[in-house]
Amino acid sequence: MAAPDLGDEQWSQLLTHLVGGQRSVVKQTAVRVGNVLVIVSGLPGLVDANLEKALAKAEAVS
């Protein structure tokens, strides 16, 4: 899986957990812009949908 093309550095991974027969997938994505690092974790679709918004919010307050 490729990390999104945002910022100076990007990193992404999928984590799969199996507990009591229930499987869940969590996506972690990290993006660095200058000295700002944003890490978003959660359901893959929600991470993808909210990453740019989280990055913009973090940059605005830094």
Contacts in CASP RR format, 6 or more apart in sequence:
PFRMAT RR
TARGET T0000
AUTHOR 0000-0000-0000
METHOD contacts of the structure
MODEL  1
MAAPDLGDEQWSQLLTHLVGGQRSVVKQTAVRVGNVLVIVSGLPGLVDAN
LEKALAKAEAVS
1 12 0 8 1.000
1 13 0 8 1.000
1 14 0 8 1.000
2 12 0 8 1.000
3 10 0 8 1.000
3 11 0 8 1.000
3 12 0 8 1.000
3 29 0 8 1.000
3 30 0 8 1.000
3 31 0 8 1.000
4 10 0 8 1.000
4 12 0 8 1.000
4 29 0 8 1.000
4 31 0 8 1.000
4 48 0 8 1.000
4 51 0 8 1.000
6 31 0 8 1.000
6 33 0 8 1.000
6 51 0 8 1.000
6 52 0 8 1.000
6 55 0 8 1.000
7 31 0 8 1.000
7 32 0 8 1.000
7 33 0 8 1.000
7 34 0 8 1.000
7 55 0 8 1.000
8 32 0 8 1.000
8 33 0 8 1.000
8 34 0 8 1.000
9 30 0 8 1.000
9 31 0 8 1.000
9 32 0 8 1.000
10 29 0 8 1.000
10 30 0 8 1.000
10 31 0 8 1.000
10 32 0 8 1.000
11 29 0 8 1.000
11 30 0 8 1.000
11 31 0 8 1.000
12 27 0 8 1.000
12 28 0 8 1.000
12 29 0 8 1.000
12 30 0 8 1.000
13 27 0 8 1.000
13 28 0 8 1.000
14 25 0 8 1.000
14 26 0 8 1.000
14 27 0 8 1.000
14 44 0 8 1.000
15 25 0 8 1.000
15 26 0 8 1.000
15 27 0 8 1.000
15 28 0 8 1.000
16 23 0 8 1.000
16 24 0 8 1.000
16 25 0 8 1.000
16 26 0 8 1.000
17 23 0 8 1.000
17 24 0 8 1.000
17 25 0 8 1.000
17 26 0 8 1.000
25 43 0 8 1.000
25 44 0 8 1.000
26 41 0 8 1.000
26 42 0 8 1.000
26 43 0 8 1.000
26 44 0 8 1.000
27 41 0 8 1.000
27 42 0 8 1.000
27 43 0 8 1.000
27 44 0 8 1.000
27 45 0 8 1.000
27 47 0 8 1.000
27 48 0 8 1.000
28 39 0 8 1.000
28 40 0 8 1.000
28 41 0 8 1.000
28 42 0 8 1.000
28 47 0 8 1.000
29 39 0 8 1.000
29 40 0 8 1.000
29 41 0 8 1.000
29 47 0 8 1.000
29 51 0 8 1.000
30 37 0 8 1.000
30 38 0 8 1.000
30 39 0 8 1.000
30 40 0 8 1.000
31 37 0 8 1.000
31 38 0 8 1.000
31 51 0 8 1.000
31 55 0 8 1.000
32 38 0 8 1.000
33 55 0 8 1.000
33 59 0 8 1.000
35 62 0 8 1.000
36 55 0 8 1.000
36 58 0 8 1.000
36 59 0 8 1.000
36 62 0 8 1.000
38 51 0 8 1.000
38 54 0 8 1.000
38 55 0 8 1.000
38 58 0 8 1.000
40 47 0 8 1.000
40 50 0 8 1.000
40 51 0 8 1.000
40 54 0 8 1.000
41 47 0 8 1.000
END
